[in-house]
Amino acid sequence: MKVSIPRAIASVGAQISSGNAPQFTKALMRIRTDNGLYNVREGAVEFMSDTLFRTSVDLPSNLTAGEYTARILITRNKAVVDVFETKLDVHKVGIQRWLYNLAHENAVYYGLMSLFIAIAAGWSASAVFSYFKS
């Protein structure tokens, strides 16, 4: 088994019953590669010992919060000898989480806060422009 982006797409069930499946897969890979979502980084794994390794993965900024599955393929002599899967929980933190929770749990307060911020920003901009105009 060879490790590649087309095989990764096929492994998550992105099969198409249409006759244009190869063209669709190529277009999907091209678009997502151009957006930085698909990339091959050979040599990005740092071995700490014979059985322990470390690497980093950049997640896109528009990633939806939720549970994701990470699949680690263990290779020997360019052949996959084992597969390990683990779950990754992606969630918002800091002010993003606070705003998300406020918007979904207290929509009235979120709306009032948004309205206040818009009024304050408009008034501030008006004050700055009138200061420079005179």
Backbone hydrogen bonds, N-H to C=O, Kabsch-Sander energy under -0.5 kcal/mol:
donor,donor_aa,acceptor,acceptor_aa,energy
4,S,2,K,-0.6
8,A,4,S,-1.9
9,I,5,I,-2.4
10,A,6,P,-2.2
11,S,7,R,-2.0
12,V,8,A,-0.9
12,V,9,I,-0.7
13,G,10,A,-1.3
14,A,9,I,-1.6
15,Q,13,G,-0.9
21,A,18,S,-0.8
24,F,20,N,-2.5
25,T,21,A,-2.6
26,K,22,P,-2.2
27,A,23,Q,-2.4
28,L,24,F,-2.9
29,M,25,T,-2.5
30,R,26,K,-2.4
31,I,27,A,-2.7
32,R,28,L,-2.4
33,T,29,M,-2.3
34,D,30,R,-2.4
35,N,31,I,-1.6
36,G,33,T,-1.5
37,L,32,R,-2.9
38,Y,32,R,-1.1
41,R,39,N,-0.5
44,A,41,R,-1.4
46,E,54,R,-3.4
47,F,45,V,-0.6
48,M,46,E,-0.5
48,M,52,L,-2.4
49,S,52,L,-1.8
54,R,46,E,-2.4
59,L,57,V,-0.5
63,L,60,P,-1.4
66,G,90,V,-2.1
68,Y,88,L,-3.1
70,A,68,Y,-0.5
70,A,86,T,-3.2
72,I,70,A,-0.5
72,I,84,F,-3.7
73,L,71,R,-0.5
74,I,72,I,-0.6
74,I,82,D,-3.2
75,T,73,L,-0.6
76,R,79,A,-2.7
79,A,76,R,-1.0
80,V,1,M,-0.7
81,V,74,I,-3.3
82,D,74,I,-1.5
84,F,72,I,-2.9
86,T,70,A,-2.2
88,L,68,Y,-3.5
90,V,66,G,-3.2
90,V,88,L,-0.7
91,H,89,D,-0.5
96,Q,93,V,-0.9
97,R,93,V,-0.6
98,W,94,G,-2.0
99,L,95,I,-2.8
100,Y,96,Q,-2.4
101,N,97,R,-2.9
102,L,98,W,-2.6
103,A,99,L,-2.6
104,H,100,Y,-1.9
105,E,101,N,-2.7
106,N,102,L,-2.1
110,Y,106,N,-2.3
111,G,107,A,-2.6
112,L,108,V,-2.5
113,M,109,Y,-2.6
114,S,110,Y,-2.4
115,L,111,G,-2.4
116,F,112,L,-2.5
117,I,113,M,-2.5
118,A,114,S,-2.3
119,I,115,L,-2.4
120,A,116,F,-2.7
121,A,117,I,-2.6
122,G,118,A,-2.4
123,W,119,I,-2.8
124,S,120,A,-2.5
125,A,121,A,-2.4
126,S,122,G,-2.3
127,A,123,W,-2.5
128,V,124,S,-2.4
129,F,125,A,-2.6
130,S,126,S,-2.4
131,Y,127,A,-1.8
132,F,128,V,-2.0
133,K,129,F,-1.7
134,S,130,S,-1.4
